[in-house]
Amino acid sequence: MHKVLQKQLKKLGFKDGGFPDGNLEKFIDLVNIAYNEADEERIFLEHTLETSSQEMRELYEELKQKSETALAKSEQRYKELATKDMLTGILNRFTFEHELDRAISNAKRTGTTFALLFLDLDNFKEVNDTYGHNVGDKLLQEVAKRVLPHIRIEDIFARFGGDEFFLLFTNINQKSLSALAEKIISLFRKAWIVDGIKLNVTASIGIVVFPDDADDAIKLMKKADTAMYKSKELGRNQVVYF
């Protein structure tokens, strides 16, 4: 028997299948009320469940979207941490070495030439010693900002460590290389303004060409380093080809 009906029968004193005198009509009214209440409760419950179900679906979709967004941001952040130099925002040493290996493979396959430039700031230690590492760090950031707009989209610019940078000019000939190298060295001949301090910091640059000077990554970097130190020996602020 329906629990609501049982409740109403108890109100009438229903016992052993009989009704107290004069209560049958009242009982029928109460039965109708009981079933109406039951229907209302059912409708309310169904509506509540439907509303809750919809809210749960909306909440699920919202949480799913937020989770996917957070995951995408985390993946992007991880990728940046793995590939970018945290100070300057350009490529780091690990990524550069990977890009150099890829450039070698591509050049061998296509029979093209590329150039590797090793840049080292002149007298950078004096900047740190005189003005502090905070100014030195900001100078490195300014180097990245100044150089990036002046290289081609297909070229690679990376911070190798400290005040050392690598530039990789892909698919290049001697004439265009000379022009690009001169453009880069000229960028360092302009004064730098960091925290209101004027810094005259130039760069020494060593250049090697693939495959003329070397045909593997280690030899290319070593010879670029040798050429850069030759630039230092010759008085700094210049480009030296290996």
One Martini backbone bead per residue (centre of mass of N, CA, C, O) as a GRO file, in nm:
protein
  242
    1MET     BB    1   0.100   0.035   0.018
    2HIS     BB    2   0.080   0.349   0.019
    3LYS     BB    3   0.234   0.558   0.243
    4VAL     BB    4   0.030   0.793   0.229
    5LEU     BB    5  -0.226   0.626   0.275
    6GLN     BB    6  -0.151   0.509   0.547
    7LYS     BB    7  -0.139   0.780   0.689
    8GLN     BB    8  -0.444   0.851   0.648
    9LEU     BB    9  -0.570   0.602   0.786
   10LYS     BB   10  -0.460   0.663   1.069
   11LYS     BB   11  -0.628   0.923   1.105
   12LEU     BB   12  -0.912   0.739   1.092
   13GLY     BB   13  -0.871   0.455   1.240
   14PHE     BB   14  -0.782   0.217   1.079
   15LYS     BB   15  -0.931  -0.124   1.124
   16ASP     BB   16  -0.971  -0.431   0.992
   17GLY     BB   17  -1.118  -0.298   0.719
   18GLY     BB   18  -1.258  -0.056   0.867
   19PHE     BB   19  -1.492   0.213   0.927
   20PRO     BB   20  -1.586   0.465   1.067
   21ASP     BB   21  -1.855   0.632   1.108
   22GLY     BB   22  -1.875   0.877   0.843
   23ASN     BB   23  -1.566   0.833   0.687
   24LEU     BB   24  -1.573   0.763   0.379
   25GLU     BB   25  -1.580   1.038   0.242
   26LYS     BB   26  -1.327   1.140   0.381
   27PHE     BB   27  -1.143   0.921   0.276
   28ILE     BB   28  -1.164   0.986  -0.026
   29ASP     BB   29  -1.047   1.270   0.001
   30LEU     BB   30  -0.778   1.177   0.123
   31VAL     BB   31  -0.690   1.008  -0.113
   32ASN     BB   32  -0.677   1.234  -0.318
   33ILE     BB   33  -0.473   1.401  -0.163
   34ALA     BB   34  -0.253   1.190  -0.146
   35TYR     BB   35  -0.212   1.156  -0.457
   36ASN     BB   36  -0.157   1.451  -0.516
   37GLU     BB   37   0.089   1.471  -0.337
   38ALA     BB   38   0.245   1.248  -0.478
   39ASP     BB   39   0.254   1.388  -0.753
   40GLU     BB   40   0.396   1.642  -0.658
   41GLU     BB   41   0.645   1.496  -0.552
   42ARG     BB   42   0.721   1.365  -0.818
   43ILE     BB   43   0.746   1.623  -0.988
   44PHE     BB   44   0.951   1.759  -0.804
   45LEU     BB   45   1.163   1.535  -0.822
   46GLU     BB   46   1.197   1.535  -1.128
   47HIS     BB   47   1.279   1.830  -1.148
   48THR     BB   48   1.519   1.814  -0.958
   49LEU     BB   49   1.673   1.597  -1.118
   50GLU     BB   50   1.686   1.752  -1.383
   51THR     BB   51   1.828   2.000  -1.272
   52SER     BB   52   2.070   1.853  -1.148
   53SER     BB   53   2.163   1.719  -1.407
   54GLN     BB   54   2.217   1.980  -1.562
   55GLU     BB   55   2.412   2.102  -1.357
   56MET     BB   56   2.614   1.868  -1.374
   57ARG     BB   57   2.677   1.898  -1.672
   58GLU     BB   58   2.775   2.190  -1.656
   59LEU     BB   59   2.993   2.138  -1.445
   60TYR     BB   60   3.150   1.932  -1.608
   61GLU     BB   61   3.213   2.115  -1.851
   62GLU     BB   62   3.358   2.331  -1.688
   63LEU     BB   63   3.577   2.145  -1.564
   64LYS     BB   64   3.682   2.035  -1.831
   65GLN     BB   65   3.769   2.306  -1.952
   66LYS     BB   66   3.957   2.389  -1.721
   67SER     BB   67   4.138   2.140  -1.738
   68GLU     BB   68   4.227   2.177  -2.033
   69THR     BB   69   4.344   2.460  -1.993
   70ALA     BB   70   4.546   2.387  -1.770
   71LEU     BB   71   4.694   2.172  -1.935
   72ALA     BB   72   4.782   2.355  -2.167
   73LYS     BB   73   4.942   2.550  -1.987
   74SER     BB   74   5.132   2.339  -1.870
   75GLU     BB   75   5.251   2.244  -2.138
   76GLN     BB   76   5.355   2.522  -2.224
   77ARG     BB   77   5.533   2.570  -1.978
   78TYR     BB   78   5.708   2.320  -2.012
   79LYS     BB   79   5.813   2.391  -2.291
   80GLU     BB   80   5.949   2.655  -2.207
   81LEU     BB   81   6.137   2.533  -1.991
   82ALA     BB   82   6.276   2.331  -2.201
   83THR     BB   83   6.348   2.562  -2.447
   84LYS     BB   84   6.388   2.817  -2.270
   85ASP     BB   85   6.526   3.101  -2.162
   86MET     BB   86   6.442   3.250  -1.863
   87LEU     BB   87   6.564   3.539  -1.909
   88THR     BB   88   6.520   3.600  -2.242
   89GLY     BB   89   6.326   3.379  -2.419
   90ILE     BB   90   6.511   3.221  -2.568
   91LEU     BB   91   6.688   2.983  -2.656
   92ASN     BB   92   6.850   2.718  -2.539
   93ARG     BB   93   7.102   2.499  -2.541
   94PHE     BB   94   6.949   2.239  -2.591
   95THR     BB   95   6.782   2.341  -2.836
   96PHE     BB   96   7.012   2.431  -3.013
   97GLU     BB   97   7.148   2.154  -3.051
   98HIS     BB   98   6.904   2.037  -3.193
   99GLU     BB   99   6.895   2.246  -3.428
  100LEU     BB  100   7.177   2.184  -3.536
  101ASP     BB  101   7.130   1.890  -3.611
  102ARG     BB  102   6.900   1.956  -3.808
  103ALA     BB  103   7.064   2.140  -3.998
  104ILE     BB  104   7.266   1.926  -4.086
  105SER     BB  105   7.067   1.723  -4.207
  106ASN     BB  106   6.941   1.921  -4.413
  107ALA     BB  107   7.203   2.006  -4.561
  108LYS     BB  108   7.281   1.721  -4.655
  109ARG     BB  109   7.017   1.665  -4.816
  110THR     BB  110   7.025   1.960  -4.991
  111GLY     BB  111   7.311   2.103  -5.026
  112THR     BB  112   7.354   2.321  -4.810
  113THR     BB  113   7.420   2.628  -4.631
  114PHE     BB  114   7.564   2.730  -4.312
  115ALA     BB  115   7.584   2.953  -4.024
  116LEU     BB  116   7.796   3.003  -3.730
  117LEU     BB  117   7.749   3.214  -3.443
  118PHE     BB  118   7.968   3.349  -3.191
  119LEU     BB  119   7.867   3.532  -2.903
  120ASP     BB  120   8.052   3.782  -2.705
  121LEU     BB  121   8.069   3.987  -2.457
  122ASP     BB  122   8.227   4.282  -2.379
  123ASN     BB  123   8.293   4.337  -2.055
  124PHE     BB  124   8.067   4.204  -1.870
  125LYS     BB  125   8.197   4.179  -1.588
  126GLU     BB  126   8.204   4.487  -1.532
  127VAL     BB  127   7.905   4.524  -1.504
  128ASN     BB  128   7.863   4.340  -1.258
  129ASP     BB  129   8.080   4.476  -1.074
  130THR     BB  130   7.958   4.774  -1.089
  131TYR     BB  131   7.613   4.718  -1.102
  132GLY     BB  132   7.535   4.430  -1.109
  133HIS     BB  133   7.340   4.152  -1.192
  134ASN     BB  134   7.079   4.296  -1.265
  135VAL     BB  135   7.197   4.460  -1.499
  136GLY     BB  136   7.317   4.224  -1.653
  137ASP     BB  137   7.046   4.081  -1.707
  138LYS     BB  138   6.913   4.319  -1.861
  139LEU     BB  139   7.116   4.322  -2.088
  140LEU     BB  140   7.052   4.040  -2.199
  141GLN     BB  141   6.760   4.111  -2.268
  142GLU     BB  142   6.834   4.340  -2.470
  143VAL     BB  143   6.979   4.165  -2.671
  144ALA     BB  144   6.737   3.998  -2.759
  145LYS     BB  145   6.555   4.240  -2.845
  146ARG     BB  146   6.757   4.354  -3.065
  147VAL     BB  147   6.812   4.101  -3.248
  148LEU     BB  148   6.548   3.952  -3.338
  149PRO     BB  149   6.440   4.170  -3.559
  150HIS     BB  150   6.730   4.105  -3.746
  151ILE     BB  151   6.620   3.825  -3.817
  152ARG     BB  152   6.523   3.556  -3.957
  153ILE     BB  153   6.273   3.323  -3.924
  154GLU     BB  154   6.480   3.072  -3.993
  155ASP     BB  155   6.647   3.151  -3.762
  156ILE     BB  156   6.881   3.103  -3.481
  157PHE     BB  157   6.842   3.205  -3.132
  158ALA     BB  158   7.079   3.170  -2.853
  159ARG     BB  159   7.150   3.086  -2.523
  160PHE     BB  160   7.438   2.929  -2.384
  161GLY     BB  161   7.562   3.125  -2.162
  162GLY     BB  162   7.569   3.385  -1.998
  163ASP     BB  163   7.728   3.592  -2.261
  164GLU     BB  164   7.639   3.361  -2.467
  165PHE     BB  165   7.582   3.327  -2.825
  166PHE     BB  166   7.374   3.189  -3.088
  167LEU     BB  167   7.387   3.186  -3.453
  168LEU     BB  168   7.170   3.060  -3.719
  169PHE     BB  169   7.228   3.058  -4.066
  170THR     BB  170   7.029   2.957  -4.311
  171ASN     BB  171   7.066   2.918  -4.623
  172ILE     BB  172   7.366   3.045  -4.724
  173ASN     BB  173   7.576   3.294  -4.846
  174GLN     BB  174   7.847   3.494  -4.844
  175LYS     BB  175   7.712   3.764  -4.899
  176SER     BB  176   7.477   3.745  -4.690
  177LEU     BB  177   7.655   3.688  -4.446
  178SER     BB  178   7.812   3.952  -4.435
  179ALA     BB  179   7.563   4.133  -4.396
  180LEU     BB  180   7.454   3.999  -4.135
  181ALA     BB  181   7.708   4.027  -3.961
  182GLU     BB  182   7.721   4.337  -3.975
  183LYS     BB  183   7.448   4.389  -3.848
  184ILE     BB  184   7.503   4.256  -3.575
  185ILE     BB  185   7.759   4.417  -3.484
  186SER     BB  186   7.612   4.699  -3.497
  187LEU     BB  187   7.416   4.654  -3.255
  188PHE     BB  188   7.671   4.664  -3.040
  189ARG     BB  189   7.759   4.978  -3.108
  190LYS     BB  190   7.528   5.052  -2.942
  191ALA     BB  191   7.400   5.181  -2.684
  192TRP     BB  192   7.301   5.098  -2.355
  193ILE     BB  193   6.992   5.116  -2.161
  194VAL     BB  194   7.006   5.057  -1.801
  195ASP     BB  195   6.855   5.202  -1.558
  196GLY     BB  196   6.991   5.477  -1.684
  197ILE     BB  197   7.238   5.324  -1.801
  198LYS     BB  198   7.527   5.362  -1.987
  199LEU     BB  199   7.632   5.107  -2.223
  200ASN     BB  200   7.948   4.997  -2.370
  201VAL     BB  201   7.865   4.701  -2.538
  202THR     BB  202   8.012   4.466  -2.711
  203ALA     BB  203   8.117   4.220  -2.970
  204SER     BB  204   8.234   3.893  -3.024
  205ILE     BB  205   8.277   3.717  -3.346
  206GLY     BB  206   8.232   3.382  -3.458
  207ILE     BB  207   8.276   3.198  -3.776
  208VAL     BB  208   8.107   2.925  -3.934
  209VAL     BB  209   8.097   2.683  -4.211
  210PHE     BB  210   7.868   2.482  -4.375
  211PRO     BB  211   8.111   2.240  -4.468
  212ASP     BB  212   8.393   2.385  -4.477
  213ASP     BB  213   8.482   2.369  -4.156
  214ALA     BB  214   8.241   2.162  -4.085
  215ASP     BB  215   8.019   1.843  -4.023
  216ASP     BB  216   7.975   1.891  -3.708
  217ALA     BB  217   7.874   2.012  -3.409
  218ILE     BB  218   8.132   2.013  -3.237
  219LYS     BB  219   8.324   2.146  -3.445
  220LEU     BB  220   8.161   2.401  -3.495
  221MET     BB  221   8.167   2.512  -3.202
  222LYS     BB  222   8.475   2.514  -3.163
  223LYS     BB  223   8.543   2.702  -3.408
  224ALA     BB  224   8.367   2.936  -3.318
  225ASP     BB  225   8.522   2.978  -3.053
  226THR     BB  226   8.797   3.033  -3.179
  227ALA     BB  227   8.711   3.282  -3.346
  228MET     BB  228   8.613   3.453  -3.107
  229TYR     BB  229   8.893   3.465  -2.957
  230LYS     BB  230   9.032   3.608  -3.190
  231SER     BB  231   8.867   3.866  -3.161
  232LYS     BB  232   8.973   3.934  -2.883
  233GLU     BB  233   9.279   3.949  -2.960
  234LEU     BB  234   9.214   4.186  -3.186
  235GLY     BB  235   9.006   4.385  -2.985
  236ARG     BB  236   8.732   4.336  -3.048
  237ASN     BB  237   8.452   4.431  -3.207
  238GLN     BB  238   8.431   4.165  -3.410
  239VAL     BB  239   8.472   3.968  -3.705
  240VAL     BB  240   8.554   3.609  -3.727
  241TYR     BB  241   8.676   3.379  -3.939
  242PHE     BB  242   8.788   3.049  -3.954
   0.00000   0.00000   0.00000
